[in-house]
Amino acid sequence: MIVLLDEPEAWSLMMLISAVAVDNADLSDEGKEAIRRWRSERGEGSPLLADLTEELNRALNAYIDAQFTRRVKNKGWYETVRR
């Protein structure tokens, strides 16, 4: 399975996660401001958002691959299998 987010989807995910962190986490005012600044640097169409999108896709797919790949012992040998 492969998951590929496009930039608008990555932007939406970033906005949701950062909003939850700012609103619900027990952060200092400086921490909240740092998150807001980080978020504003990654506006729609920015090169930093493109980098974030690539990193998100890489991390999501690595996690999915790890979940579906297992090492099993078969007749005394270990082999990597996919579920």
Number of C-alpha atoms within 10 A of each C-alpha: 6 11 11 14 15 13 18 15 12 21 20 12 15 17 17 11 11 17 16 10 15 18 11 9 10 10 12 10 10 9 13 18 13 13 16 15 11 13 17 11 13 18 15 15 11 12 12 15 20 19 13 17 22 17 13 19 18 14 12 16 16 12 11 13 15 11 11 11 12 14 11 12 10 8 6 7 8 11 10 10 10 10 8
